[in-house]
Amino acid sequence: MNRAQAVARRATSPNQTQMHFARRGVITEEIAHVARSERVDADALRDEVAKGKVVIPANVRHVELDPVGIGMSLSCKINANIGNSAVTGTIDTELEKLRWSIKYGADTVMDLSTGGDIDRIRAAIIQHSTVPIGTVPVYQALEKTGSAGAMSSDDLLDMIEHQAKQGVDYMTLHAGLLREHLPLAKRRITGIVSRGGAIMAQWMLEHGAQNPLYSRWDDVLEICRKYDVTISAGDGLRPGCQADASDDAQFAELGVLGELARRAWAKDVQIMIEGPGHVPFDQIEMNIKRQIEVCDGAPFYVLGPLVTDIAPGYDHITSAIGATMAAYAGAAMICYVTPKEHLGLPDLDDVRQGIIAHKIAAHAADIARKRPGARDRDDALSRARFAFDWDTQFELSLDPEKARSMHAEAASDDCALSSEYCSMCGPKFCAMYLNRRLSDVR
């Protein structure tokens, strides 16, 4: 699609979002593009956008964007988090993380920078990104004002509009965490683990007032509608450990998120709902179905969830296990977790490992849900494997470089790319090689 022309046309129609057009029967360039890439009917997709069951995060100012659709009826998407911290990270390292994220298959990327020249970093990321970019505006608002107590509600809304003007496609806004929910978090082992949620809780305590994102939700919606920013309704009370999962605090906030989603739809603003981070495996399906019911089918964007708390250094695995179940049960997008989760700021290799682990989870769920074309790549790789076509196997794999290097590392002088076996079985015990004789059986 010619995104520049689409952006130019949209710029002449302020306050007209993807949902606005869809509700009037219009198939936008973005809807048509997503329909082609997902192999779905454009009319059906338009109807899903109109109902709020699919979002297409596409800020009218993000010129380089290659739009994606997020919804239960589409392939499961994954998000990669990048961004510096107050103690480490530069614009060059974040741009390299962005390149790696796109290279290894992230469908969206969130810039969670909390220090340094945040504006310059974000502008560079948006300029170089073909995938939707998300942010958490309260991070920069806090960095700018210095403390939650010094931050006014105007400061926060001004930052939301500032980032919207920069071209941010979707924003995590922790508007569902209310003052009356705070006592519920005191019963937990880990309390409030969401950074945005903790900041909003601190704001309410210091100001003695209700969450400004909730009390000024209509103002937030006006900003998002103007630039067609998709809201990602943050779960500030997501559980941070197995013991805190599915508790009163989590579900109290979820009820408010459902209310906020309906108010967003009334203004033609796209919205998805964020979900829990640590959940025992047997509770994941229930959590997904409850969100779908409470939030009237709004796309669910979940962090993991992690299914155990005892694997620091391996939480990309504990997360991918939960993400597979979440995606199969109906989650529309999963946020990757890297091996550095709970330990430090991810580096390039952590980004790669996190993305690959969660691409596996999303793809496995797509196969299980029988989404159009989901298994085509698997079948092609399987045929190449049986034919000992090593190059095609590598090309079709999620991480071709690693697959190729591991095969080369294990190969001996007589076990090369031309061989009809690998170092695992050798020439005498390869089942697939021996199976070729079956073609002679009559």
Disulfide bonds with the S-S distance in Angstrom:
none
